[in-house]
Amino acid sequence: MHFDAMHSKTGLIVYIDFKSPYAFIATKPCFQLETKLNMQFDWRPLTLDIPSFLGSARLDKKGKVSQSKRSSDQWLWVKHAYRDARRYAALNELTLRGTEKIWDSSLASIGLMWAKTQPHQVLKNYINLVFEPFWRRELDIENVQVIEEKLQQAGADIAGFSDYLSGQGRTDHDRQQKNIFNAGIFGVPTFVIENEIFFGREHLPRIEWILCGRKGDAPDIAYQHIEMDLRGSASNG
């Protein structure tokens, strides 16, 4: 099947990686926007190679650094990134704990690709079932059985998933990652709409404006806390 990193029939592509705190905290407002607009976005995995640009590190059971291949500048970037992400997670009553190592999230990404072949609610269930416990440090996303269990819990039919994971799924995943990178998409969450790339959840108000036909003035870029009321409208907080 042809894969185009920049185009989708749904109108909006959402790239995520389960090991990204920023992708995690973007999922709730994205799901809310889907509901508000009665749309189904095209959720795709972007499996980041974090050590290539932020170095690597590992924590011991007490949360102390036991191994590190990061510069002081890289540690500073990570510290500030997590602080901002935790602030937003708290607004949404989500737990976001720093990970003990840099995970290989490719298995979870391939699980996402499999979930996309199922009804859209299964996809949404899978995303939540992986993201939330992972950021509570309760989920091993490098364990094949864990990914299969989360797919089952999400309501997916997993017949053939094991073969897919080690065969066509892995091949497609690796090929797609190169395609995504070559398209100029490097981080998550990234949104692609009308051949434009937007990085970060702060662009969601503008994305909604585009999806609704660009009526009126374009909204300012802003970190938005979306709450759905009974009428299905959104409010900032």
MIKEMI-800465 format. One record per residue (C-alpha): x, y negated, z negated; residue in one letter. Coordinates in steps of 0.5 Angstrom, whole numbers, plus 500, padded with zeros to 3 digits. Each point is the difference from the previous one (the first is absolute). Layout:
<pts>
X_Y_Z_A
...
</pts>
This chain:
<pts>
500_500_500_M
503_493_502_H
502_496_494_F
500_492_501_D
502_497_493_A
497_493_502_M
493_502_503_H
494_504_497_S
493_501_502_K
497_498_493_T
503_492_501_G
504_500_494_L
506_505_498_I
503_500_493_V
507_503_498_Y
501_503_493_I
505_504_497_D
498_503_493_F
507_498_497_K
499_493_501_S
496_496_494_P
498_495_505_Y
497_505_504_A
496_503_494_F
497_493_498_I
498_498_507_A
496_507_501_T
494_497_495_K
499_494_504_P
500_503_507_C
495_505_498_F
496_495_497_Q
501_496_507_L
498_506_504_E
493_501_496_T
499_492_500_K
501_501_508_L
497_507_501_N
506_502_503_M
505_505_500_Q
507_498_501_F
506_504_503_D
504_502_494_W
507_503_502_R
506_502_496_P
507_496_500_L
505_504_496_T
505_495_498_L
508_501_500_D
501_496_493_I
507_502_499_P
502_497_507_S
498_493_497_F
499_500_493_L
505_505_498_G
498_506_495_S
499_501_493_A
498_506_495_R
497_499_493_L
501_505_494_D
494_502_496_K
500_494_496_K
500_495_505_G
507_499_500_K
504_499_507_V
504_507_500_S
503_499_508_Q
500_494_504_S
503_498_507_K
497_493_499_R
503_493_500_S
498_495_495_S
496_496_506_D
496_506_501_Q
499_501_493_W
497_493_500_L
496_501_506_W
497_507_497_V
498_496_493_K
497_495_503_H
496_504_505_A
497_504_494_Y
498_495_496_R
496_497_505_D
497_506_502_A
498_502_493_R
497_493_499_R
495_502_506_Y
499_507_497_A
498_497_494_A
495_496_503_L
497_506_503_N
501_504_494_E
505_505_503_L
506_503_497_T
506_499_503_L
507_503_497_R
506_499_503_G
502_507_504_T
506_504_497_E
503_501_507_K
499_498_507_I
496_505_502_W
499_504_507_D
493_498_502_S
500_504_507_S
496_506_497_L
495_495_497_A
500_496_507_S
499_506_504_I
494_502_495_G
497_493_502_L
501_502_507_M
496_506_499_W
494_496_496_A
499_496_506_K
498_506_504_T
494_501_494_Q
494_495_499_P
502_493_498_H
498_501_493_Q
505_506_499_V
505_495_502_L
499_495_495_K
499_505_495_N
507_503_502_Y
503_493_499_I
497_499_493_N
502_507_498_L
507_499_502_V
501_493_498_F
497_499_493_E
504_506_497_P
506_499_503_F
501_493_497_W
498_503_494_R
506_504_501_R
496_506_500_E
500_503_507_L
506_503_503_D
499_498_508_I
506_504_502_E
496_507_498_N
496_503_506_V
495_503_495_Q
499_494_497_V
498_497_507_I
496_505_501_E
496_500_494_E
499_492_501_K
497_502_507_L
496_505_497_Q
497_495_494_Q
499_495_506_A
495_505_503_G
505_502_506_A
500_506_504_D
507_502_499_I
500_507_504_A
506_499_504_G
503_495_497_F
506_504_497_S
502_501_507_D
499_493_502_Y
504_497_495_L
506_504_502_S
499_500_508_G
496_495_504_Q
499_495_494_G
507_499_498_R
502_499_508_T
494_495_501_D
502_497_493_H
507_499_502_D
499_498_507_R
495_495_498_Q
504_497_494_Q
505_498_506_K
495_497_504_N
497_496_494_I
507_497_499_F
502_499_507_N
493_495_500_A
503_496_495_G
496_502_494_I
505_501_494_F
496_500_494_G
493_501_496_V
495_498_500_P
500_498_507_T
494_498_504_F
499_500_508_V
495_497_503_I
499_497_507_E
507_502_501_N
502_496_494_E
504_502_494_I
499_498_493_F
504_502_494_F
497_500_493_G
493_500_497_R
500_492_500_E
498_500_507_H
493_504_499_L
496_493_500_P
503_499_507_R
499_507_502_I
493_500_498_E
499_493_504_W
503_503_506_I
495_507_500_L
494_495_499_C
501_496_506_G
505_495_498_R
494_495_498_K
501_494_497_G
507_498_497_D
506_505_499_A
500_501_493_P
507_499_496_D
504_505_498_I
499_502_493_A
501_506_495_Y
493_502_500_Q
496_504_494_H
494_503_503_I
494_501_496_E
494_503_504_M
493_498_497_D
493_503_501_L
499_496_506_R
507_502_503_G
503_494_500_S
507_498_498_A
503_496_495_S
507_497_498_N
503_501_493_G
</pts>
